[in-house]
Amino acid sequence: MSYVPLSGLSLRDIEYVVAVDDLRNFSRAAERCGVSQAGLSEQVRKLEQLLNVTLFERSRRHVAPTPEGARLIVLGREVLASARNLLEVARAHTGPLDGLLHIGVIPTLGPYYIPGLLQRLRQEYAQLSLRLTEKTTSNLIQSLRQGELDVAFLAPTAATETLEQEPLFREPFVAVFPAQHELAQKPDITLDDLGRPDLLLLEDGHCLRDQALSICPSNFRPQDQRLATSLEMLWHMIAAGEGFSLIPRLALRNRTEFEGLVKFRELNQTEAYRTIDLVWRSSDPRAASFRELAHFLRASIPEGCLPYQES
């Protein structure tokens, strides 16, 4: 095979292209990559000239890879994954939790868990730099497998050969009702009370939706349930009197703006919780360090949560 010079081809440019493909938007891709939109667009154009291929079809409202671009972007992702693996192997011998660590987190956990976590990580791992990403569970798993993330915080998924997970803590659910809701007046709330038409859920794709349904009576089938696009929107829908929902404990903090509009009710049943795990690729040579990180995190469980217990 003849030698092909790589002058002009950089990993950073490939990262730009992958970001555009992920987000289908040059502005959001530039924000993710920490550069100006003009700078990112110029580098993508230069890469297209270098490859002699138009990677993206562009219009004012539409960005999508061309057929040839789609094939090359797949190769680009493989190049980035190999480059990250090279760094991971090197770090395993020089300081596995030094340098940059890409962390993913589900939207129903990130805003409520990460702020309290950052200070502890800074104190324990002084040389660690963090890059945070918030995605739904399926997208986090995809990013882990593609090497775009190093670790992720999420509720447990079915075990796979390519991912390893360590449980951190159990986060109880709390039933949150409009202040005048009939169930808010009951002395005790049971799981059988929850299978009602006015149970509010998140849209498909959010693991919290499936977690809430798993707690409801086994014969409950959602019909025309009102759906929220985010956990924050769910709060507003409850406060507006549209219905009730199950909210993870950490998301109850600092909710004074809803005082008088909602009521919190504890669920005493032992199954009314979700487990939060730390997840990474099984092939990552830093696996021992990630287990050490999980052990460190288990020692500082957030207030209101419970230690993990084997079932």
C-alpha positions, 0 to 999 in steps of 0.5 A: 500500500502506498504512503498517504500523507496526512498533512492538513488532517486533524482530529479536531476537524473530525470532532467538528464534523462529528458534532455537526452530524450529531446536532445537525446544527452548526451553531450548537456544534460550535457551542459544544466544541467551544469555538465560534460558529464561523471558525467551525464552519471554516474548518469543516469547509477546509476538510471538505476541500482536503477530502474533495467531498461535500460532507453536508447538505446545507440550507438555512433550515436544514443540515444533513450529511450527504451520502458520501459524507455519511460514509466518511463520518462513520470512519471519522467516528472510528478514528476518534474512538481509536485516538481516545483509546490511545490516550486511555491506554497512556493514562492508565500508566501515567495517572488514570484520573489526571487530565480530561474526563468526559462525563455524561449524566441523565437530565433527571439527575444532572442538575440535582446531583452534579453541583454537590459532586464537583467540589468533592471531585476537585478535592479528591482528584486535583489534577482532573479536568471535567467535560460534562454532557447531559443526554437521555439514557440511550444517547449516553450509552451510544456515546459511551460505546463510541468513545465520546464519553469516559463514564456516565451517571445513569439508572441501571440498564440491562447488562451488556458485554461492552459496558460495566456498571457500579451502583452508587446509591438508591434515590427514593421517589416522592409523590408530588400532588397539586395542593388540593388533590384528593390523594394529597389528603390521604394519610397513607399513599400506597403504590396501588393509588398511583395507577390513575389517569391523572398521572403525569409522565415524561416523554418517551426516551426519558428513563424516568418515565419507565421508572415511574411506570415500574412503580405503578400497579402491574395492571396499570396501562397508560392511556392518554397520559399528559406528557412533559418534555422535561422534569422541570416542566413536570413540576410546572404541570403539577403546580398548575393542577394538571395531575400528579407525578413521581419525582426523584428525591434530589429534585425536591431541593429548593422548591420554595417557588411552589410553596402552597401549590404542591404537596409532597407525600412519602412512599414508604414502600421499599421498591419506590426508588431508582438506583444510580450507577457509574457506567463505562466501557468494559474495554477501558484500561482505566476500569480499576480507577473507575471502580475506585471512583465509584467506591469514593462516590459511594462513601458520600451519598447525597442527603435523602438518598440510601446506600445501595443494597444487593437485591 
